[in-house]
Amino acid sequence: MSDKVRKTIIAGNWKMNKLRKEASELASALVAGTKGKENLPEIVLCPPFTCLDVVVAAAKGSQVKVGAQNVDHRDSGAFTGEVAPPMLVDCGATYVIIGHSERRQFFGETNQSVPLRVKAALNHGLTPIVCVGELLDERENELTDPVVKRQVGAAVNGLTEEEIVKLVFAYEPVWAIGTGKVCESKEAARVVALVRSTLKASFQNKDKAELVPVLYGGSMSAKNAEELLAQDEIDGGLIGGASLKADEFLEIINHACKRPRLSAAKA
Ligand code: PGA
């Protein structure tokens, strides 16, 4: 057995919400609400680009980390509207969400662009939170497993083992995002395990795949977090709507504090 453990991570994806003052207040409330708590998960706040600096300022001196919601794969240049990895680092971000289903659905993100962004983020020391998950139509046609496997395989395409162990994945069934329809916890755990077993193909020492945290996302709330987080396979949550109110997000964090830290055996 190894003493290495997978992190529990509770990440808030604020999407296109919050002005700077609101963002600063929410981040400050979360910092105050988690201060001195034991067994805290890694808490990551992902505000819009325009609020990164104020959230970084509010989180300063605390354990709370800050992430962006997207990143380009180039360092600079004539790419109107894009934001480069060094710019995120410059703002104080340490995480970045990549391949969120809303980026895939509305902004042309694909299994080809995701690995470029993942690699660029890693090159600049950012931790990617890579999102994968099936559409409702794909689930109804029993395509969940092949779709998720393809997305995971694409995301790690060209990466070394040392790079892959730095990633965080989030299984987010698209039909559960923002709909209030949460994926049943055993099924979420099954697909989360599938993400990890798919990663095994990229490792000589298959146990190393056990080190990669895999979160669940999709209508996770204070009501259902306890049951989802009780699944050993699920290492935390990527939370949209329920991350926008301090009280509710803190309740989810409290559930995560009660989670035992799992040892990633033999890795
Ligand atoms: P939701 O969003 O919690 O509002 O469903 C999750 C996400 O899109 O990451």
Boltz pocket constraint, residues with backbone or C-beta under 6 A from the ligand:
constraints:
  - pocket:
      binder: B
      contacts: [[A, 13], [A, 172], [A, 176], [A, 177], [A, 178], [A, 179], [A, 180], [A, 217], [A, 218], [A, 219], [A, 220], [A, 238], [A, 239], [A, 240], [A, 241], [A, 242]]
      max_distance: 6.0
